[in-house]
Amino acid sequence: MSKPLQISADTAVKLAEQLGVPLEHLMHMPRHILLQKLAELAKNDSPASPPSEEKS
């Protein structure tokens, strides 16, 4: 069993709101799952990036 995440109460409340999960679930969520959800959230929130230049 993993220990609760080491984040501040304010950060936990904001993350729970943005991820749409109960605070208790967030605090006991495995770290790799939380990072995956944060990456998805960041991808959805960021504006479409310009296409990268390909080198030939």
C-alpha positions as CSV (number, residue, x, y, z in Angstrom):
1,M,0.0,0.0,0.0
2,S,1.4,3.4,-0.9
3,K,1.5,6.3,1.4
4,P,-0.5,9.4,0.7
5,L,0.9,12.0,-1.7
6,Q,3.2,14.6,-0.3
7,I,1.3,17.7,-1.6
8,S,-0.2,20.7,0.2
9,A,-3.8,20.8,1.1
10,D,-4.4,23.7,-1.2
11,T,-2.8,21.9,-4.1
12,A,-4.7,18.7,-3.4
13,V,-8.0,20.6,-3.4
14,K,-7.2,22.3,-6.7
15,L,-6.1,19.0,-8.3
16,A,-9.1,17.2,-7.2
17,E,-11.3,19.9,-8.7
18,Q,-9.5,19.9,-12.0
19,L,-9.3,16.1,-12.3
20,G,-12.9,15.6,-11.2
21,V,-12.1,13.1,-8.5
22,P,-12.9,13.1,-4.8
23,L,-10.1,14.5,-2.6
24,E,-9.8,11.2,-0.7
25,H,-9.2,9.4,-4.0
26,L,-6.6,11.9,-5.1
27,M,-4.6,11.6,-1.9
28,H,-4.4,7.8,-2.2
29,M,-4.0,7.7,-6.0
30,P,-0.8,5.9,-7.1
31,R,1.8,8.5,-8.2
32,H,2.1,7.1,-11.8
33,I,-1.7,7.3,-12.3
34,L,-1.7,10.9,-11.0
35,L,1.1,11.8,-13.4
36,Q,-0.7,10.2,-16.3
37,K,-3.9,12.2,-15.5
38,L,-1.9,15.4,-15.1
39,A,-0.3,14.8,-18.5
40,E,-3.7,14.3,-20.1
41,L,-5.1,17.4,-18.4
42,A,-2.1,19.5,-19.6
43,K,-2.5,18.1,-23.1
44,N,-6.2,19.0,-23.2
45,D,-5.7,22.5,-21.7
46,S,-2.8,23.5,-23.9
47,P,-3.6,25.2,-27.2
48,A,-2.8,23.3,-30.4
49,S,1.0,23.5,-30.9
50,P,2.3,24.4,-34.3
51,P,3.5,21.4,-36.3
52,S,7.2,20.7,-35.6
53,E,9.7,21.0,-38.4
54,E,10.9,17.7,-39.7
55,K,14.5,17.3,-40.7
56,S,15.3,15.5,-43.9
